Amino acid sequence: MPGTSLVAALVITVASAAGLVAPWALGVLVDDIANGADRSAVVRVVLLIGIGALVSGALTALGVTLVARVGETVLARLREKVLDRVLQLPAPVLDKVRTGDLLSRVGDDVSSVAAALTEIGPVLLSATLTIILTAAGLFALDWRLGVAGLLSMPMYLWALRWYLPRSAPFYARERAALGERSEAIITSLRGSATVRAYRLEDTQLERIRDRSAVARDLSLNVFRLFSFFSSRINHAEFVGLTAILTAGFFLAREDLVTVGAVTAAALYFHRLFNPIGALLMEFDAVQTAAAGLARLAGVVEIPTVAEPPAGPEPADATLELVDVQHSYDGPLVVDGASLKLLPGERVALVGASGAGKTTLAAVAAGVLVPTGGVVRIGGVDIRELGEARTRSYVALLSQEVHVFSGPLVDDVRLARADATVDEVEAALERVGALAWVRALPDGLDTHVGENGEQLTGAQSQQVALARLVLADPAVAVLDEATAEAGSAGARELERASAAATEGRTTLVVAHRLTQAEQADRIIVMDQGKLVESGTHAELLASRGRYAQLWHSWTGTATTEGASR
């Protein structure tokens, strides 16, 4: 908004110039009274002061509003860009980023930058223009009085030179400490059940207390530093005003300037106290905003993978993994996995915890880029498809489903924004959810999520499966998508899962062996390798790793052996 910015600057310039009228008029009034002027002269001066004050106030309000509008627009774009980049962060980067630190960046840091743009920005612009115009007015009265006022400048500059190098590191450490504190609080709240189960309340409170103490101490250090800075500003103001009054006394005694001119000069310099103080003392907020902006830049500047040029489209819904390897900066989690799913085939992936099933599922869905090997859909390498096109062909559904706050119909429509109400209801009907949705207080328009109707785990997963139906991908990867339902709703969710993936090429990371039993084919994974492949009956007959898992599971009448 360059046009609005220019208009705002012009308006504030005129407002600052109008603010010079009052000190000058008071100086004229002093001279008029000293020269025995009549009452009408006094009235004219008072009216002039009033008009100047009204014009200055009105234009200042208008200018500040325009600057705030520009700041809000810039802030909105910054927030959108940061959130857009966060939502597009690659999975490996997200795995390394601490949740509390990320929330601190898009929350606290954006807020500090927002304050700088919408609150501090207008103050700094107005203060800068006021200083320039007032200094010009001071020299216009008498250049010697202007030079006297300049004697304070070395002290202002010395205060800044002392403050800036010391404050920047403090503010950077303070922002980082606030992120550490947020991380400690968020992890404790999210893991509250575990904390209570293991009686770790005191340990977690001590951890939060330590992080809070570090943040508090850094904030106090920043405050002390700023207090010393403020005292140096006050010293500079005292020196400047004293110099003007002293010079004015000698100049007026020699009749080189009038008493009114000295009065106006003193008022001009006194008028500089607030804008100079605002300009210098807002460095406190500017430093905070700069530290926050640097952290935001760290998010925005994370490189993204460019989409490849348009290439061939997949010939069909075949999903193929060829000698796939993957590691997380350490040993291989997936080691030489080769697998081919034919169009419409349903394959179950089973194995002990830590076998690498979730990683292989993420690689198959294109969420993780494998360290080695190739993933193809319909004969096309997903690296040639690019992320956007891959998302249109394959969808990943995990057990950690999320229900977004808002109307339920909008939540389901996340998969396809242009879906009609009839299409949404058809998707819900297909996964067996339409009956309970219609029983909600407002049906599809019921607000769900944190600020609305709370859905059960099974209902949340049915909503996720309905999204899958609306998205209509050719390939579906279900990473234990019905794991959290519990035994009561397990079979219902298995039916919903089967209905949602009917006709699609489907890879299921099976949490319960009943899921695997119904699959067209079962793949057994152990220590990152695919060790067995076959139907349920074939693998039982082979008496290998799958048979051990099955007999262990059926023998204990629990689901634990299926995935752990």
C-alpha positions as CSV (number, residue, x, y, z in Angstrom):
1,M,0.0,0.0,0.0
2,P,2.6,2.6,-1.1
3,G,-0.1,5.2,-1.8
4,T,-1.6,5.0,1.7
5,S,1.9,5.1,3.2
6,L,2.7,8.3,1.3
7,V,-0.6,10.0,2.3
8,A,0.0,9.0,6.0
9,A,3.5,10.5,5.9
10,L,2.2,13.8,4.4
11,V,-0.6,14.0,6.9
12,I,1.7,13.4,9.9
13,T,4.1,16.0,8.5
14,V,1.4,18.7,8.3
15,A,0.3,17.7,11.8
16,S,3.8,18.0,13.2
17,A,4.1,21.5,11.5
18,A,0.8,22.6,13.1
19,G,2.2,21.5,16.4
20,L,4.9,24.1,16.1
21,V,2.4,26.9,16.1
22,A,1.8,26.9,19.9
23,P,5.4,27.4,21.1
24,W,6.0,30.1,18.5
25,A,2.8,31.8,19.4
26,L,3.6,31.7,23.1
27,G,6.9,33.4,22.4
28,V,5.1,36.1,20.4
29,L,2.7,36.5,23.3
30,V,5.6,37.0,25.7
31,D,7.0,39.8,23.5
32,D,3.6,41.4,23.0
33,I,3.0,41.5,26.8
34,A,6.5,42.9,27.4
35,N,5.8,45.6,24.7
36,G,2.4,46.5,26.2
37,A,0.2,45.1,23.5
38,D,-3.6,45.4,23.9
39,R,-6.0,42.6,24.8
40,S,-7.0,41.9,21.1
41,A,-3.4,40.9,20.4
42,V,-3.5,38.4,23.2
43,V,-6.9,37.0,22.0
44,R,-5.5,36.6,18.5
45,V,-2.5,34.6,19.8
46,V,-4.8,32.4,22.0
47,L,-7.0,31.7,19.0
48,L,-4.0,30.8,16.9
49,I,-2.8,28.4,19.5
50,G,-6.2,26.8,19.7
51,I,-6.5,26.4,15.9
52,G,-2.9,25.0,15.7
53,A,-3.8,22.4,18.5
54,L,-7.0,21.3,16.8
55,V,-5.4,20.9,13.4
56,S,-2.4,19.1,14.9
57,G,-4.6,16.7,16.9
58,A,-7.0,15.9,14.1
59,L,-4.3,15.3,11.5
60,T,-2.2,13.3,14.0
61,A,-5.2,11.0,14.6
62,L,-5.8,10.6,10.9
63,G,-2.1,9.9,10.2
64,V,-1.8,7.4,13.0
65,T,-5.0,5.6,11.6
66,L,-3.5,5.4,8.1
67,V,-0.2,4.1,9.4
68,A,-2.0,1.5,11.5
69,R,-3.9,0.4,8.5
70,V,-0.7,-0.1,6.5
71,G,0.8,-1.9,9.5
72,E,-2.2,-4.2,9.8
73,T,-2.1,-5.0,6.1
74,V,1.6,-5.9,6.3
75,L,1.1,-7.9,9.4
76,A,-1.7,-9.9,7.8
77,R,0.5,-10.8,4.9
78,L,3.4,-11.7,7.2
79,R,1.1,-13.9,9.4
80,E,-0.3,-15.6,6.3
81,K,3.2,-16.2,4.9
82,V,4.5,-17.6,8.1
83,L,1.5,-19.9,8.6
84,D,1.7,-21.0,4.9
85,R,5.3,-21.9,5.3
86,V,4.7,-23.7,8.6
87,L,1.9,-25.8,7.0
88,Q,4.2,-26.6,4.1
89,L,7.2,-27.6,6.2
90,P,8.5,-31.0,5.2
91,A,7.8,-33.9,7.6
92,P,11.5,-34.3,8.6
93,V,11.7,-30.6,9.5
94,L,8.5,-30.8,11.6
95,D,9.8,-33.8,13.4
96,K,12.9,-31.8,14.5
97,V,11.0,-28.7,15.5
98,R,9.8,-28.4,19.0
99,T,6.1,-27.7,19.2
100,G,6.4,-25.0,21.9
101,D,9.1,-23.1,20.0
102,L,7.1,-23.2,16.8
103,L,3.9,-22.0,18.6
104,S,6.0,-19.2,20.2
105,R,7.2,-18.1,16.8
106,V,3.8,-18.0,15.2
107,G,2.2,-16.6,18.4
108,D,4.4,-14.5,20.6
109,D,6.8,-13.4,17.9
110,V,4.0,-12.4,15.5
111,S,2.4,-10.5,18.3
112,S,5.6,-8.5,19.0
113,V,6.0,-7.7,15.3
114,A,2.3,-6.7,15.2
115,A,2.8,-4.3,18.1
116,A,5.8,-2.8,16.2
117,L,3.8,-2.3,13.0
118,T,0.5,-1.1,14.4
119,E,1.4,0.7,17.6
120,I,5.1,1.6,17.5
121,G,5.3,2.4,13.8
122,P,2.9,5.4,14.0
123,V,4.7,6.7,17.1
124,L,8.2,6.4,15.5
125,L,7.0,8.1,12.2
126,S,5.3,10.9,14.1
127,A,8.3,11.4,16.5
128,T,10.8,11.5,13.6
129,L,8.9,14.1,11.7
130,T,8.3,16.2,14.8
131,I,12.0,16.1,15.7
132,I,13.0,17.2,12.2
133,L,10.5,20.1,12.0
134,T,11.0,21.2,15.5
135,A,14.8,21.3,15.1
136,A,14.2,23.4,11.9
137,G,11.9,25.7,13.8
138,L,14.5,26.1,16.6
139,F,17.2,27.1,14.1
140,A,14.7,29.5,12.4
141,L,14.3,31.4,15.7
142,D,18.0,31.9,16.0
143,W,20.9,29.7,14.8
144,R,22.8,30.2,18.1
145,L,19.9,28.8,20.1
146,G,19.8,25.9,17.7
147,V,23.5,25.2,18.2
148,A,23.0,25.3,22.0
149,G,20.3,22.7,21.7
150,L,22.7,20.5,19.6
151,L,25.0,20.2,22.6
152,S,22.7,17.4,23.9
153,M,23.2,15.3,20.7
154,P,26.5,13.7,21.7
155,M,24.8,12.5,24.9
156,Y,21.9,11.0,23.0
157,L,24.2,9.3,20.6
158,W,26.4,8.0,23.4
159,A,23.3,6.6,25.1
160,L,22.3,4.8,21.9
161,R,25.8,3.5,21.3
162,W,26.0,2.1,24.8
163,Y,22.5,0.6,24.7
164,L,22.2,-1.1,21.2
165,P,25.1,-3.5,21.3
166,R,24.1,-4.7,24.8
167,S,20.4,-5.0,24.2
168,A,20.2,-7.0,21.0
169,P,21.7,-10.2,22.5
170,F,19.5,-9.9,25.6
171,Y,16.4,-9.7,23.5
172,A,17.4,-12.6,21.3
173,R,18.0,-14.7,24.5
174,E,14.7,-13.6,26.0
175,R,12.7,-14.6,23.0
176,A,14.4,-18.0,22.9
177,A,13.8,-18.5,26.7
178,L,10.1,-17.7,26.2
179,G,10.0,-20.4,23.5
180,E,11.7,-22.9,25.9
181,R,9.1,-22.0,28.6
182,S,6.2,-22.5,26.1
183,E,7.7,-25.9,25.1
184,A,7.8,-27.1,28.8
185,I,4.3,-26.0,29.5
186,I,2.8,-27.5,26.3
187,T,4.5,-30.9,26.6
188,S,3.4,-31.1,30.2
189,L,-0.2,-30.4,29.3
190,R,-0.3,-32.7,26.4
191,G,1.3,-35.5,28.4
192,S,-0.8,-34.8,31.5
193,A,-2.1,-38.4,31.6
194,T,1.4,-39.8,31.6
195,V,2.6,-37.3,34.1
196,R,-0.2,-38.3,36.5
197,A,0.3,-42.0,35.9
198,Y,4.0,-41.9,36.8
199,R,3.5,-39.2,39.5
200,L,5.8,-36.8,37.7
201,E,3.9,-33.7,38.7
202,D,6.7,-32.3,40.9
203,T,9.3,-33.1,38.3
204,Q,7.4,-31.3,35.5
205,L,6.6,-28.4,37.8
206,E,10.2,-28.0,38.6
207,R,11.1,-28.2,34.9
208,I,8.6,-25.4,34.1
209,R,9.7,-23.4,37.1
210,D,13.3,-23.6,36.0
211,R,12.4,-22.5,32.4
212,S,10.2,-19.7,33.8
213,A,13.0,-18.5,36.1
214,V,15.4,-18.3,33.2
215,A,12.9,-16.2,31.2
216,R,12.1,-14.0,34.2
217,D,15.8,-13.3,34.9
218,L,16.4,-12.4,31.3
219,S,13.4,-10.1,31.3
220,L,14.7,-8.4,34.5
221,N,18.1,-8.0,32.9
222,V,16.5,-6.3,29.9
223,F,14.5,-4.0,32.2
224,R,17.6,-3.0,34.1
225,L,19.5,-2.3,30.9
226,F,16.6,-0.2,29.7
227,S,16.4,1.7,33.0
228,F,20.1,2.7,32.6
229,F,19.4,3.8,29.1
230,S,16.4,6.0,30.2
231,S,18.6,7.7,32.8
232,R,21.1,8.7,30.1
233,I,18.3,10.1,28.0
234,N,17.2,12.3,30.9
235,H,20.7,13.6,31.4
236,A,20.8,14.6,27.7
237,E,17.5,16.4,28.0
238,F,18.8,18.4,31.1
239,V,22.0,19.4,29.3
240,G,20.2,20.6,26.1
241,L,17.5,22.6,28.0
242,T,20.2,24.2,30.3
243,A,22.3,25.1,27.3
244,I,19.4,26.8,25.5
245,L,18.3,28.8,28.6
246,T,21.9,29.8,29.4
247,A,22.6,30.9,25.8
248,G,19.3,32.6,25.6
249,F,20.0,34.6,28.8
250,F,23.2,36.1,27.4
251,L,21.8,36.7,24.0
252,A,18.7,38.4,25.4
253,R,20.8,40.5,27.7
254,E,22.7,41.8,24.7
255,D,19.5,42.4,22.8
256,L,20.5,39.9,20.2
257,V,17.2,38.0,20.6
258,T,14.0,38.7,22.3
259,V,12.8,37.1,25.5
260,G,9.9,35.7,23.5
261,A,12.3,34.0,21.1
262,V,14.2,32.4,24.0
263,T,10.9,31.3,25.5
264,A,9.8,29.8,22.1
265,A,13.2,28.1,21.8
266,A,13.0,26.6,25.3
267,L,9.4,25.4,24.5
268,Y,10.6,23.9,21.2
269,F,13.4,22.0,22.9
270,H,11.0,20.9,25.7
271,R,8.6,19.8,22.9
272,L,11.4,17.5,21.7
273,F,11.5,15.6,25.0
274,N,8.5,13.4,24.1
275,P,9.3,12.5,20.5
276,I,13.0,12.0,21.2
277,G,12.1,9.9,24.3
278,A,9.6,8.0,22.2
279,L,12.0,7.5,19.4
280,L,14.8,6.3,21.7
281,M,12.8,4.4,24.3
282,E,10.7,2.6,21.6
283,F,14.0,0.9,20.8
284,D,13.0,-1.4,23.6
285,A,10.0,-2.6,21.7
286,V,11.8,-2.4,18.4
287,Q,14.5,-4.7,19.7
288,T,11.8,-7.2,20.9
289,A,10.1,-7.0,17.5
290,A,13.5,-7.4,15.7
291,A,14.3,-10.5,17.7
292,G,10.8,-11.8,16.9
293,L,11.1,-10.9,13.3
294,A,14.5,-12.8,13.1
295,R,12.8,-15.9,14.5
296,L,9.9,-15.6,12.0
297,A,12.4,-15.1,9.2
298,G,13.9,-18.4,10.3
299,V,10.6,-20.1,9.5
300,V,9.9,-18.1,6.3
301,E,13.4,-18.7,4.9
302,I,13.2,-22.5,5.2
303,P,13.8,-23.7,1.7
304,T,10.9,-25.4,-0.1
305,V,11.1,-28.1,-2.7
306,A,10.2,-26.7,-6.1
307,E,7.4,-28.5,-7.9
308,P,8.8,-30.3,-11.0
309,P,7.5,-29.4,-14.5
310,A,4.4,-31.1,-15.7
311,G,5.2,-34.7,-16.7
312,P,3.4,-38.0,-17.4
313,E,0.3,-38.9,-15.5
314,P,0.2,-42.3,-13.7
315,A,-1.2,-45.0,-15.9
316,D,-3.2,-46.7,-13.1
317,A,-3.4,-47.0,-9.3
318,T,-0.5,-49.3,-8.9
319,L,1.7,-48.5,-5.9
320,E,5.3,-49.7,-6.1
321,L,8.2,-49.4,-3.8
322,V,11.6,-50.4,-5.1
323,D,14.5,-51.0,-2.7
324,V,13.3,-48.2,-0.5
325,Q,15.6,-47.1,2.4
326,H,15.1,-44.4,5.0
327,S,16.9,-43.2,8.0
328,Y,16.5,-40.3,10.5
329,D,20.2,-39.2,10.7
330,G,21.1,-42.6,12.0
331,P,20.7,-46.3,11.3
332,L,18.3,-47.3,8.6
333,V,14.7,-47.6,9.8
334,V,13.6,-49.0,6.4
335,D,16.2,-51.2,4.8
336,G,15.7,-52.3,1.1
337,A,11.9,-52.6,1.1
338,S,10.4,-53.6,-2.2
339,L,6.6,-53.9,-2.5
340,K,4.0,-53.7,-5.3
341,L,0.3,-53.2,-4.8
342,L,-1.9,-53.8,-7.8
343,P,-4.9,-51.5,-8.5
344,G,-7.7,-52.1,-6.0
345,E,-5.6,-54.5,-3.9
346,R,-5.7,-54.2,-0.1
347,V,-2.4,-55.0,1.6
348,A,-1.9,-55.2,5.4
349,L,1.5,-54.3,6.9
350,V,2.2,-55.9,10.3
351,G,5.1,-56.1,12.6
352,A,6.4,-55.4,16.1
353,S,6.7,-51.9,17.4
354,G,9.8,-50.2,16.0
355,A,9.8,-52.4,12.9
356,G,9.5,-49.4,10.7
357,K,5.9,-49.7,9.6
358,T,4.9,-46.1,10.2
359,T,8.0,-44.8,8.3
360,L,7.3,-47.1,5.4
361,A,3.7,-45.9,5.3
362,A,4.8,-42.3,5.2
363,V,7.3,-43.0,2.4
364,A,4.7,-44.9,0.4
365,A,2.3,-41.9,0.8
366,G,4.9,-39.5,-0.4
367,V,5.0,-37.7,3.0
368,L,8.7,-38.7,3.6
369,V,11.3,-38.6,0.8
370,P,13.2,-41.9,1.0
371,T,16.9,-41.9,1.7
372,G,17.3,-44.4,-1.1
373,G,15.1,-46.3,-3.6
374,V,12.0,-45.3,-5.6
375,V,8.3,-44.9,-5.0
376,R,6.1,-45.1,-8.1
377,I,2.4,-44.5,-8.6
378,G,1.1,-45.9,-11.9
379,G,4.7,-46.3,-13.1
380,V,5.6,-42.6,-12.4
381,D,8.2,-41.7,-9.8
382,I,6.5,-39.5,-7.2
383,R,9.5,-37.2,-7.4
384,E,8.4,-36.5,-11.0
385,L,4.8,-35.9,-9.8
386,G,5.8,-33.4,-7.2
387,E,4.0,-32.9,-3.8
388,A,0.9,-31.3,-5.1
389,R,0.1,-33.9,-7.7
390,T,1.1,-36.7,-5.4
391,R,-1.5,-35.5,-2.9
392,S,-4.2,-35.8,-5.5
393,Y,-3.3,-39.5,-6.2
394,V,-2.5,-40.8,-2.7
395,A,-3.8,-39.9,0.8
396,L,-2.4,-40.8,4.2
397,L,-4.7,-41.4,7.1
398,S,-3.3,-42.0,10.6
399,Q,-4.8,-42.7,14.0
400,E,-3.9,-39.2,15.1
401,V,-6.9,-37.6,13.4
402,H,-7.7,-34.0,14.2
403,V,-11.2,-32.4,14.3
404,F,-11.0,-28.7,13.4
405,S,-13.1,-26.1,15.3
406,G,-16.1,-25.0,13.3
407,P,-19.2,-26.5,11.6
408,L,-18.9,-30.3,11.0
409,V,-19.8,-29.8,7.4
410,D,-16.8,-27.5,6.9
411,D,-14.5,-30.0,8.7
412,V,-15.5,-32.8,6.2
413,R,-15.2,-30.4,3.3
414,L,-11.5,-29.9,4.1
415,A,-10.9,-32.7,1.6
416,R,-12.8,-30.9,-1.1
417,A,-14.0,-27.4,-0.6
418,D,-16.6,-27.4,-3.4
419,A,-18.4,-30.5,-2.2
420,T,-22.2,-30.1,-1.9
421,V,-24.1,-31.0,1.3
422,D,-25.5,-34.1,-0.5
423,E,-21.9,-35.2,-1.3
424,V,-20.9,-34.7,2.3
425,E,-23.9,-36.7,3.5
426,A,-23.1,-39.5,1.0
427,A,-19.5,-39.6,2.3
428,L,-20.7,-39.8,5.9
429,E,-23.3,-42.4,5.0
430,R,-20.6,-44.6,3.3
431,V,-18.5,-44.7,6.5
432,G,-21.6,-45.3,8.8
433,A,-21.5,-41.8,10.4
434,L,-24.6,-40.1,9.0
435,A,-26.9,-41.4,11.7
436,W,-25.0,-39.9,14.6
437,V,-24.3,-36.7,12.7
438,R,-28.0,-36.1,12.2
439,A,-28.5,-36.7,15.9
440,L,-26.2,-33.8,16.8
441,P,-27.9,-30.6,18.0
442,D,-27.6,-28.8,14.7
443,G,-26.8,-31.8,12.4
444,L,-24.1,-31.0,9.9
445,D,-24.0,-27.4,11.1
446,T,-23.1,-28.4,14.6
447,H,-19.9,-26.7,15.8
448,V,-17.3,-29.3,16.7
449,G,-13.7,-29.3,18.0
450,E,-12.3,-27.6,21.1
451,N,-14.9,-24.9,21.2
452,G,-17.9,-27.0,20.3
453,E,-19.4,-30.5,20.5
454,Q,-16.7,-33.0,21.5
455,L,-16.6,-36.1,19.3
456,T,-15.5,-39.5,20.5
457,G,-12.3,-41.1,19.1
458,A,-14.3,-43.4,16.9
459,Q,-16.5,-40.5,15.6
460,S,-13.4,-38.4,14.8
461,Q,-11.9,-41.3,12.8
462,Q,-15.2,-41.7,10.9
463,V,-15.0,-38.0,10.0
464,A,-11.4,-38.5,8.8
465,L,-12.6,-41.5,6.7
466,A,-15.4,-39.4,5.2
467,R,-12.8,-36.8,4.2
468,L,-10.9,-39.6,2.5
469,V,-14.1,-40.5,0.6
470,L,-14.6,-36.9,-0.6
471,A,-10.9,-36.6,-1.6
472,D,-11.3,-39.8,-3.7
473,P,-7.6,-40.6,-4.1
474,A,-6.7,-43.6,-6.2
475,V,-4.3,-44.9,-3.4
476,A,-5.0,-44.8,0.3
477,V,-2.4,-45.4,3.1
478,L,-4.0,-46.1,6.5
479,D,-1.4,-45.9,9.3
480,E,-3.3,-47.8,12.1
481,A,-6.3,-45.6,11.2
482,T,-8.6,-47.6,13.6
483,A,-6.1,-48.2,16.4
484,E,-7.7,-45.9,19.0
485,A,-11.3,-47.0,18.8
486,G,-11.1,-49.7,21.5
487,S,-12.6,-53.2,21.3
488,A,-16.2,-52.0,21.4
489,G,-16.1,-49.9,18.2
490,A,-13.3,-51.7,16.5
491,R,-15.4,-53.8,14.1
492,E,-17.6,-50.8,13.2
493,L,-14.5,-48.8,12.3
494,E,-13.0,-51.7,10.4
495,R,-16.2,-51.8,8.3
496,A,-16.0,-48.0,7.8
497,S,-12.4,-48.3,6.8
498,A,-13.2,-51.1,4.3
499,A,-16.1,-49.0,2.8
500,A,-14.0,-45.9,2.5
501,T,-11.2,-47.7,0.7
502,E,-13.3,-50.0,-1.5
503,G,-12.0,-49.9,-5.0
504,R,-8.8,-48.1,-4.0
505,T,-5.3,-49.5,-3.8
506,T,-4.8,-49.6,0.0
507,L,-1.9,-50.1,2.3
508,V,-3.0,-50.6,5.9
509,V,-0.6,-50.6,8.9
510,A,-2.6,-53.1,10.9
511,H,-2.9,-52.5,14.6
512,R,-5.1,-55.6,15.1
513,L,-4.5,-58.9,13.3
514,T,-8.2,-59.0,12.5
515,Q,-7.5,-56.1,10.1
516,A,-4.7,-58.1,8.5
517,E,-6.8,-61.2,8.3
518,Q,-9.3,-59.6,5.9
519,A,-6.6,-58.2,3.6
520,D,-5.9,-59.5,0.1
521,R,-2.3,-59.9,1.1
522,I,-0.2,-59.5,4.3
523,I,3.3,-58.1,4.5
524,V,5.4,-58.8,7.7
525,M,8.0,-56.2,8.6
526,D,10.8,-56.8,11.1
527,Q,13.7,-54.5,11.9
528,G,13.2,-52.4,8.8
529,K,13.0,-55.3,6.4
530,L,10.0,-57.0,4.7
531,V,10.4,-60.6,5.8
532,E,7.2,-62.3,4.8
533,S,4.4,-61.9,2.2
534,G,1.2,-63.9,1.6
535,T,-2.4,-64.4,2.6
536,H,-3.5,-65.0,6.1
537,A,-3.8,-68.8,5.5
538,E,-0.5,-69.0,3.7
539,L,1.5,-67.2,6.4
540,L,-0.1,-69.3,9.2
541,A,0.9,-72.4,7.3
542,S,4.5,-71.2,6.9
543,R,4.8,-70.9,10.7
544,G,7.0,-67.9,10.4
545,R,7.0,-64.5,12.1
546,Y,3.3,-63.8,11.3
547,A,2.2,-67.1,12.7
548,Q,4.1,-66.3,15.9
549,L,2.3,-62.9,16.1
550,W,-1.1,-64.6,15.4
551,H,-0.8,-67.3,18.0
552,S,0.5,-64.8,20.5
553,W,-2.5,-62.6,19.8
554,T,-5.2,-65.2,19.8
555,G,-3.6,-67.0,22.8
556,T,-3.8,-63.9,25.1
557,A,-7.1,-62.6,23.7
558,T,-5.6,-59.1,23.5
559,T,-4.6,-56.9,20.6
560,E,-1.2,-56.0,22.1
561,G,0.7,-58.5,20.0
562,A,-0.5,-57.1,16.8
563,S,1.6,-54.0,16.8
564,R,3.9,-54.3,19.9
